[in-house]
């Protein structure tokens, strides 16, 4: 395909070539609405000077640097998360956002605090994914006193101190997993649940939701003691094999967080596709393939584009208006994936 020309851009944005030229070169002022229309059209057709257009259109806007600390740099979910954060920052129209995204290689308090302090030293607002440790809450409180708003993502932490939590209603996610297992299992039996850590508030709420559903609506099922997998593939693989061998009447498996790749490989290894009702978190290349092979029954996904867009809006608002809002929670509707809709 040929590269779009300035004439193509003028046609796509519904203005004259001369107007596009004025926006590109900044020779004369153009109405903000017109300039934005040219910029949006340039993005849609892949115009080569879209970066310059962005600079021209947003040059009078305030500039902010925001930081986000994510987990597990090698996991496809967090790689997709980082890309969506960049996309959402680029789409903000009332400010120019510069993103600093860091990954914490470990979920220990020391590792998270180190990343949080490093990011907050250069950013106006920060957000993070991590377990809920008292030491982390202390740092969040220190940042708040310095006027740096902090947001928790996916799993809540530092409640009452951080500005807001943005993610799923994790208790509802756990109940939804239980509903699927109870409705799909051929007969009642045992159900196992994996959490990354008991310090992950979101995982704990998913486990609570799972147990509460079975207790209220399917008491013939037995939920086993919760397994801690540190969100690693190796631990999950070995633990799943042990569960299958120890409990021949195991009918359901729920992985609340990461590490599902290990459960998927163990189920394939044991030939249990279609026999063990398995619910995982997030749609990734691995879970998508497992859904297609009937190894996974359902994936409960986080709408990352919506989350990232909401985060950008909340961060800009917190920086511009100050810490005036009461700490809150922003629950997003979760996505449901089965073999028939992937």
C-alpha positions in Angstrom: 0.0 0.0 0.0 1.2 3.5 -0.8 2.0 5.9 2.0 -1.0 8.4 2.7 -0.4 11.9 1.4 -1.4 15.3 2.7 -4.2 15.2 0.1 -5.4 11.9 1.6 -5.3 13.4 5.1 -7.3 16.5 4.0 -10.0 14.2 2.5 -10.1 12.0 5.6 -10.5 14.9 8.0 -12.9 16.9 5.8 -10.8 20.0 5.5 -8.7 21.6 2.8 -5.0 20.8 2.1 -4.2 24.4 3.1 -5.8 23.8 6.5 -3.8 20.6 7.0 -0.7 22.5 6.1 -1.4 25.2 8.7 -1.9 22.5 11.4 1.3 20.7 10.4 3.5 23.8 10.2 1.8 26.0 12.9 1.9 29.1 10.6 -1.6 30.3 11.6 -3.9 29.3 14.4 -6.5 26.8 13.6 -9.6 26.1 15.7 -8.9 23.4 18.3 -11.8 21.3 17.0 -10.4 21.3 13.5 -6.9 20.5 14.6 -8.1 17.6 16.6 -10.1 16.3 13.6 -7.0 16.4 11.5 -5.0 14.6 14.2 -7.6 11.9 14.6 -7.8 11.4 10.8 -4.0 11.1 10.7 -4.1 8.3 13.3 -6.8 6.5 11.4 -5.1 6.5 8.0 -1.6 6.0 9.3 -0.2 9.3 8.2 3.6 9.4 8.6 3.7 12.8 10.4 1.2 11.9 13.1 3.8 12.5 15.8 4.4 16.1 14.6 0.6 16.6 14.4 0.2 15.5 18.0 2.9 17.9 19.0 1.2 20.8 17.2 -2.3 20.0 18.4 -1.3 19.5 22.1 1.6 21.9 22.4 -0.4 24.3 24.7 -1.6 21.5 27.0 -0.2 20.7 30.4 2.4 17.9 30.5 2.5 15.2 33.2 4.6 12.2 33.8 2.8 9.2 35.3 4.3 6.0 36.6 2.9 2.5 36.8 4.5 -0.5 38.6 3.4 -3.9 37.2 4.2 -7.5 38.0 5.8 -10.4 36.1 7.6 -8.8 33.2 7.6 -12.0 31.2 3.9 -12.8 31.4 1.9 -11.9 28.3 -0.9 -10.4 30.3 1.4 -7.7 31.8 3.1 -7.1 28.5 -0.4 -6.4 27.0 -1.2 -4.2 30.1 1.9 -2.1 29.4 0.9 -1.6 25.8 -2.6 -0.5 26.7 -1.3 2.0 29.2 0.8 3.6 26.5 -2.2 3.6 24.1 -4.4 5.2 26.8 -1.8 7.9 27.6 -1.5 8.7 24.0 -5.3 9.1 23.6 -5.6 11.7 26.4 -6.8 15.0 24.8 -6.7 17.4 27.8 -3.0 16.8 28.7 0.2 15.4 27.3 1.0 12.3 29.3 4.4 10.7 29.5 4.4 7.2 30.8 7.0 5.5 32.9 6.2 1.8 33.2 8.3 -0.4 35.5 8.0 -4.1 36.3 8.7 -5.6 39.8 10.5 -8.9 39.3 9.3 -10.1 42.8 6.2 -9.6 44.8 8.1 -9.0 48.1 7.6 -5.8 50.0 11.2 -4.7 49.5 11.0 -5.2 45.7 7.7 -3.3 45.4 8.8 -0.4 47.7 12.0 0.0 45.7 10.2 0.3 42.4 7.5 2.5 43.9 10.0 5.0 45.4 12.0 5.1 42.1 8.9 5.8 40.0 7.4 8.3 42.4 10.6 10.3 42.5 10.1 11.3 38.8 6.2 11.2 38.4 3.3 13.3 39.4 1.0 10.3 40.1 1.6 6.6 40.3 -0.3 3.3 40.2 0.7 -0.2 41.0 -0.3 -3.9 41.0 0.9 -5.8 44.1 0.1 -7.6 47.3 -1.2 -5.7 50.3 1.7 -5.3 52.8 1.8 -2.9 55.7 5.2 -1.6 54.6 3.8 -0.8 51.2 0.9 1.1 52.8 3.4 3.1 54.8 5.1 4.3 51.6 1.8 5.1 49.9 0.9 7.2 52.9 4.3 9.0 52.7 3.6 9.7 49.0 0.2 11.0 49.8 1.7 13.5 52.3 4.0 14.6 49.5 1.0 15.3 47.2 1.6 12.3 44.9 -1.7 10.4 44.4 -1.4 6.6 44.3 -3.9 4.1 42.6 -4.1 0.4 43.1 -4.8 -1.8 40.1 -6.4 -5.3 39.8 -5.9 -6.1 43.4 -6.5 -3.5 46.1 -3.9 -2.3 48.6 -3.4 0.5 51.1 -7.1 0.9 51.5 -8.1 4.2 53.1 -4.8 5.7 52.0 -4.5 5.2 48.2 -6.7 7.5 46.0 -8.7 4.7 44.4 -8.8 1.1 43.4 -9.5 0.3 39.7 -10.3 -3.2 38.6 -12.8 -6.0 38.8 -15.2 -6.8 41.6 -13.1 -9.7 42.6 -15.7 -11.3 44.9 -18.2 -11.4 42.0 -15.4 -12.9 39.8 -15.0 -15.7 42.3 -18.7 -16.4 42.5 -18.9 -16.5 38.7 -16.1 -19.1 38.6 -18.0 -21.2 41.2 -21.2 -20.9 39.2 -19.5 -22.2 36.1 -17.9 -25.2 37.9 -21.2 -26.1 39.7 -23.2 -25.8 36.5 -20.8 -27.7 34.3 -19.5 -30.5 36.4 -21.1 -33.9 35.6 -21.6 -34.6 39.3 -20.6 -32.9 42.6 -17.0 -33.4 43.8 -14.0 -31.6 45.0 -12.9 -28.1 43.8 -9.4 -26.6 44.2 -8.4 -23.0 44.2 -5.0 -21.4 43.5 -4.0 -17.9 44.7 -0.7 -16.1 44.1 -0.4 -15.1 47.7 -2.7 -14.6 50.6 -1.5 -11.0 50.6 -3.1 -10.4 47.2 -6.4 -8.8 48.3 -8.0 -9.5 44.9 -7.1 -13.2 45.0 -8.4 -13.5 48.6 -11.7 -11.9 47.5 -12.0 -14.3 44.6 -11.4 -17.3 46.9 -14.1 -15.9 49.3 -16.5 -15.5 46.4 -15.9 -19.1 45.2 -16.4 -20.5 48.7 -19.5 -18.4 49.4 -21.2 -19.5 46.2 -20.7 -23.2 46.9 -21.7 -22.8 50.5 -25.0 -21.1 49.5 -25.9 -22.8 46.3 -24.0 -26.1 45.8 -23.2 -27.6 49.2 -22.6 -31.0 47.7 -19.3 -29.8 46.4 -16.2 -29.7 48.7 -13.8 -26.8 48.3 -10.3 -28.0 49.3 -7.7 -26.0 51.2 -6.4 -23.1 49.0 -3.2 -23.7 47.1 -0.5 -20.9 47.0 1.3 -20.9 43.6 3.2 -17.6 43.8 1.8 -17.0 40.3 4.4 -19.3 38.8 3.9 -21.9 36.1 6.2 -24.5 37.7 4.5 -24.6 41.1 1.1 -24.6 39.6 2.0 -27.5 37.3 3.3 -29.7 40.1 0.5 -28.8 42.5 -2.1 -29.6 39.8 -0.6 -33.0 39.2 -0.6 -33.7 43.0 -4.2 -32.7 43.3 -5.3 -34.9 40.4 -3.5 -37.9 41.8 -4.6 -37.3 45.4 -8.2 -36.5 44.6 -9.7 -38.7 41.9 -13.0 -37.0 42.5 -11.6 -33.5 41.7 -14.1 -31.9 39.3 -13.2 -28.2 39.4 -10.1 -26.0 39.3 -9.9 -22.2 39.7 -6.7 -20.2 39.2 -7.4 -16.8 40.7 -4.3 -15.1 39.3 -1.2 -16.0 37.4 0.4 -19.4 36.8 -2.4 -20.9 34.8 0.1 -22.1 32.2 1.2 -24.8 34.7 -2.4 -26.0 35.3 -3.0 -26.1 31.5 0.1 -28.2 30.8 -0.8 -30.6 33.7 -4.3 -31.1 32.5 -3.0 -31.9 29.0 -0.4 -34.2 30.5 -3.1 -36.2 32.4 -5.6 -36.2 29.5 -8.2 -34.4 31.5 -9.5 -32.0 28.8 -13.2 -31.7 29.0 -13.3 -33.7 32.3 -11.9 -31.1 34.8 -13.9 -27.9 34.8 -11.1 -25.2 34.8 -11.6 -21.5 35.2 -8.7 -19.1 34.7 -8.0 -15.4 34.9 -7.4 -13.3 31.7 -7.4 -14.2 28.0 -3.8 -14.8 26.9 -2.4 -16.8 24.0 -2.1 -19.8 26.4 -5.6 -19.6 27.8 -7.1 -18.9 24.3 -5.5 -22.1 23.0 -6.6 -24.0 26.1 -10.2 -22.8 25.6 -10.1 -24.0 22.0 -8.8 -27.4 23.1 -11.4 -27.7 25.9 -8.7 -27.7 28.5 -10.0 -24.5 30.0 -13.8 -24.0 30.4 -13.9 -20.3 31.0 -11.5 -17.3 31.3 -12.6 -14.2 33.3 -10.9 -11.2 31.8 -10.1 -7.7 32.8 -11.1 -5.0 30.1 -7.6 -3.5 30.0 -8.5 -0.7 27.5 -11.3 0.5 29.8 -9.1 0.2 32.9 -6.3 2.2 31.4 -8.6 4.9 30.0 -10.2 5.3 33.5 -6.8 5.4 35.2 -5.6 8.2 32.9 -8.7 10.3 33.7 -8.4 9.7 37.4 -4.7 10.5 37.5 -5.1 13.8 35.5 -8.0 14.8 37.8 -6.1 14.0 40.9 -3.1 16.0 39.8 -5.1 19.0 38.6 -7.7 19.2 41.4 -5.6 17.9 44.3 -6.4 15.2 46.8 -10.0 16.3 47.5 -11.9 13.1 46.7 -12.7 10.4 49.3 -10.7 7.2 48.5 -13.0 5.0 46.4 -13.3 1.9 44.2 -14.0 1.8 40.5 -15.4 -1.6 39.5 -15.2 -2.6 35.8 -17.5 -5.2 34.2 -15.4 -8.3 33.5 -15.2 -10.2 30.2 -16.3 -13.8 30.0 -14.6 -16.0 27.5 -15.5 -19.6 26.5 -14.6 -21.7 23.5 -17.5 -20.4 21.5 -16.6 -16.7 21.6 -12.8 -16.5 21.4 
